[in-house]
C-alpha cells in the first residue's frame, strides 16, 4: 500500500515552513510546476492502485487516509496564511510572494480532494470536515439561492412561519460557515434539500404546504424546529375536535399515513439522531395512550357518578347547534353573571353534560366540558358573541 503524498508532506511541512520560505522564493515557478505534475501523477497512481486491493475495506482505508492528510495539509497552509490570508484564498495570485505560493498549493490540494470525492465517492469519508474553499463556494451558492427560494415559497402561499422553519438549517449553515467545522455530509444534505425545495416551490400543486411537509419527511429533516412545527400542527387539528373519540380518530388517521410514508435510505439532516418519522410517530402514540386513558376514566366516571349517562336515549337530551367549547363558554358566562345560582361549577358542568348534546357529540364528557371551561380561545369568544348578538336581534324583533 503505497503512500502518495510524501512530496507534499516534505514540501509544505518542511521546505515551505514560514521559517524556511525565504530560501525557496527564487524557485517559485518551479515549485508550482512540480506541485501540478505531482498532483497529476497522484491521480494516475490512485486510479491504478485500487486494483491492487482485494477487499473494499482496504480501498476505503487507503482513500480516507489520503483524504484526511490532504485536509491536514490544506489546514497547515491556512495557518501559514493567517486569518486574513485564508479569507482571500480565491483572489488572483499575482506576484511571487510566500502567501501567493501557499494559495497556489492550496488550490492544487483542493483539486485533489475534489478528485477523491468525485472518483471514489463510495469510499470518501463524508463525515470529514470540508475545506475552507468548499465552505466559501457553498456559502456563496446558498446566499444566491435562498432569496429566490423564499420568494417562490411566498408565491405558492406557504405560511411565513413554515418558510422560516424550512430555511432554518440553511440559515444555520450561513451563520456558522466561517466559524465552525462543517462536514461533507451536512453540505451534501443541505444541497439536496435545497434543490428539492426549489423544485417543489416551482411546481403547481393544489396544496404546496402538504407536498413540502411530505418531502421533508422523505428527506428526513429531523431538526427540532421542523419536529416542533409538526407537533404544533397536530395539536391544532386535535383542538378542532369536540371529544376524545374524534381526537383518537384524527390521531389514527395521521399515524396511518406517517407509517405508510417513504423515507430516503441513509439520508438525514442529523444522521445520528432519530428520524422525524420516528419522532412524530412516537408523539402520536403517546398522545393516543393519554387520550385512551382519559376516555376510559371519563366512561368510568360517567358510569359511577352519573348513573350510566352514556346509555340515555337521544330523546332525553336537548340537541344544540353549538360546539362543546361554546357550551362551556356559555356556562362560564352564566356563572360569572350570576345567572346560574349553583355555586359548584363542577356540578353545573355535570348537569350540562347529561342535558345537552351537539351535532358532533351525542354524549358530552364532563371532563371534556371542564377542560374547555378553563381554556377558552378567541374563536370561541367571537362565535359566542355573534350568537348573543343574534339573540338580541330576535328580542328587538319581538318588541315591534
C-alpha positions, 0 to 999 in steps of 0.5 A: 500500500503505497503512500502518495503524498510524501512530496507534499508532506516534505514540501509544505511541512518542511521546505515551505515552513514560514521559517524556511520560505525565504530560501525557496522564493527564487524557485517559485515557478518551479515549485508550482510546476512540480506541485501540478505534475505531482498532483497529476501523477497522484491521480494516475497512481490512485486510479491504478492502485485500487486494483491492487486491493482485494477487499473494499475495506482496504480501498476505503482505508487507503482513500480516507487516509489520503483524504484526511492528510490532504485536509491536514495539509490544506489546514497547515497552509491556512495557518501559514496564511493567517486569518486574513490570508485564508479569507482571500484564498480565491483572489488572483495570485499575482506576484511571487510572494510566500502567501501567493505560493501557499494559495497556489498549493492550496488550490492544487490540494483542493483539486485533489480532494475534489478528485477523491470525492468525485472518483471514489465517492463510495469510499470518501469519508463524508463525515470529514470536515470540508475545506475552507474553499468548499465552505466559501463556494457553498456559502456563496451558492446558498446566499444566491439561492435562498432569496429566490427560494423564499420568494417562490415559497411566498408565491405558492402561499406557504405560511411565513412561519413554515418558510422560516422553519424550512430555511432554518438549517440553511440559515444555520449553515450561513451563520456558522460557515466561517466559524465552525467545522462543517462536514461533507455530509451536512453540505451534501444534505443541505444541497439536496434539500435545497434543490428539492425545495426549489423544485417543489416551490416551482411546481403547481400543486393544489396544496404546496404546504402538504407536498413540502411537509411530505418531502421533508419527511422523505428527506428526513429533516429531523431538526427540532424546529421542523419536529416542533412545527409538526407537533404544533400542527397536530395539536391544532387539528386535535383542538378542532375536535369536540371529544376524545373519540374524534381526537383518537380518530384524527390521531389514527388517521395521521399515524396511518399515513406517517407509517405508510410514508417513504423515507430516503435510505441513509439520508438525514439532516442529523444522521445520528439522531432519530428520524422525524418519522420516528419522532412524530410517530412516537408523539402520536402514540403517546398522545393516543395512550393519554387520550385512551386513558382519559376516555376510559376514566371519563366512561368510568366516571360517567358510569359511577357518578352519573348513573350510566349517562352514556346509555340515555336515549337521544330523546332525553337530551336537548340537541344544540347547534353549538360546539362543546367549547361554546357550551362551556363558554356559555356556562362560564358566562352564566356563572360569572353573571350570576345567572346560574345560582349553583355555586359548584361549577363542577356540578353545573358542568355535570348537569350540562353534560347529561342535558345537552348534546351537539351535532358532533357529540351525542354524549358530552364528557364532563371532563371534556366540558371542564377542560374547555371551561378553563381554556377558552380561545378567541374563536370561541369568544367571537362565535359566542358573541355573534350568537348573543348578538343574534339573540338580541336581534330576535328580542328587538324583533319581538318588541315591534 
